Amino acid sequence: MSIQKVQNNKAWFMVMPVLILVAISAIIPLMTVVNYSVQDTFGNNEFFWVGTEWFQEILTSERFHNALLRTLLFSGLILAIEIPLGILIALAMPKRGWGVSVCLVLMALPLLIPWNVVGTIWQLFGRVDIGLLGHGLASLGIDYNYTQNNLDAWLTLILMDVWHWTSLVVLLCYSGLVSIPEVYYQAARIDGASRWAVFRFIQLPKIKRVLLIAVLLRFMDSFMIYTEPFVITGGGPGNITTFLSIDLVQMAVGQFDLGPAAAMSLIYFLIILLVCWIFYTVMTSYDNDEQSNGGGPQ
Amino acid sequence: MLELRNITRHQGEEVFLDDISLSMQRGDLNILLGPTLAGKTSLMRIMAGLDKPDSGELLFDGVSVLGMAVQKRNVAMVYQQFINYPSLSVFENIASPLRVARVEKNQINRQVAEVAELLQLTEMLNRTPDTLSGGQQQRVALARALIKKADLVLLDEPLANLDYKLREELRAELPALFAAMGAVLVYATTEPTEALVLGGNTVCLYEGRVEQFGPTLDLYRTPASLSSAKIFSDPPLNSAKVECVSGQLMFANSQQKLGINIEKIPDGSYTLAVRPHHLSREREGIDDIEVKGSVSVTELTGSETFVHFSMEDNSWVALLHDVQNFAVASTVEFYLKPQNLFLFDNDDALVEWQLAIKS
């Protein structure tokens, strides 16, 4: 036998750090969850195989359906408000001069604040007895109380998220907008294109890529929202703001139902993956469609 | 007819355009020739209506258009960069001016097909601009300008970003394409050769001033001023200070005589100028002037040779045919015919002169 093929195990050694890191950060915790999701325990560290029982239980439970609907509604509202608002603000921001840095710093400020601090700020801000917003509204004669009124609780959470995260959309869109050379606008003016046509056929195509990232980030983040509603409303009043994440924590830590909680985590994870995939596919296929036919500036 | 009357534009202390008056006819090709920062783009922006001049008047067919919005004027512009709607197909790009003007659908299809045929874009109508080559992208931009049937077509260095071969190709087609439109055509360029190939009229712009305006060939043959001659010379014009003492020309530095007698100009100091390709290695006539210099560098390009040499304080360049090599620091003689010599006075204006009949 010839010894032409030299076995070299050094390569394994080189990728080892990455494998270990990924194993610790993702694979091992995930497999633990998978492990819990198919077993039941009555204590004493004894586990029994239950198959897909927990999954069936979660998928058919009304509690899960309601939490899922609430979370989807929340994410939908957040996207519907933050994406157009972010684009509008980015369009209105100055493109040169001293105003640029002022605007950028102002926009970046909310992003620097930790989640739980944002929650605390808004919890105080909205309080009817001492909060600027709550007390202000009360003195105007508007009946507002996020701890008792369902609608007020939702409004407070949405307002808070818009305040906290619209900047992210703004910054992403702005970065796309400033990369458009001035001559494009000039050419459009000479063509006699309307403001809408300029947006639709020059600006939107240029920011489409970053917009996709903005939509994905905002969807994932809002779908996983936990800290802020936990601090502000604690899932209430009743369970009107109990989103999937809050429900999950209640189930896992509050009731210590590890099996159903593990099954729910996996379903939760798969939903996020699925929705992101749908967004991505739809937005990129739209890109391809447009290349083959497309409309014209009207 | 497009008329500019005393157009001036400045920003702070900096003067972009200084008292420009021009008049351009429909169907004519007008070339704005000048180095970068000469004011070509500033002038075009004013013509298009994108900027307003600080003073002056802009008339189109006798009517002032200064107060009119860009969108209302019938102007088309093509830029150095290839500007198209990135997300629209070539068809929609070409059709866009018609869509804005709300032209009927059949009409649009017919006109786009016509223009696409003319610019050889028929096969690319369904593609988007970013899948096309640079030359094709610029063709799309040209098609958009063409289909608009504008009264004023502004081409701002449209070929500068194209490679050599495509540039030659499009340059040959352009004048014919737009001549049939009956529009006032303005073409900005930094290259004298481009102006010569295109023909028409040329405006020599220098530091925001019109140095000269007239038929392109006239400008080339008889530049009115030293800067006009410099702008219209590529490779750069050779110049030297000379003195005229009783009809004898001599170089100001060396007091060396040129060996010709001239009439009709008073004694004094002048600037002598000669184009690089008018220098030759052979003496062809008895009147030929000899200049000697020490070679500093020789550039060989395919079929031509640029010889840079220094003559006293002046660095000159000679453009010779064929590939010839010269040793650095060797002394070489060149000859030039007296009729190819320009003389400019102290105000840099061209002076007429004549060879004295030798007795």
Interface residues (C-beta under 8 A of the other chain):
Chain A: P181 V183 Y184 Q186 A187 R189 I190 D191 G192 A193 A197 F201 I202 L204 P205 K206 E290 Q291 S292 N293 G294 G295 G296 P297 Q298
Chain B: A48 L50 V70 Q71 V75 A76 M77 Y79 Q81 I83 Y85 P86 S87 L88 S89 E92 A95 S96 P97 R99 V100 A101 N126 R127 T128 T131 R144 K148
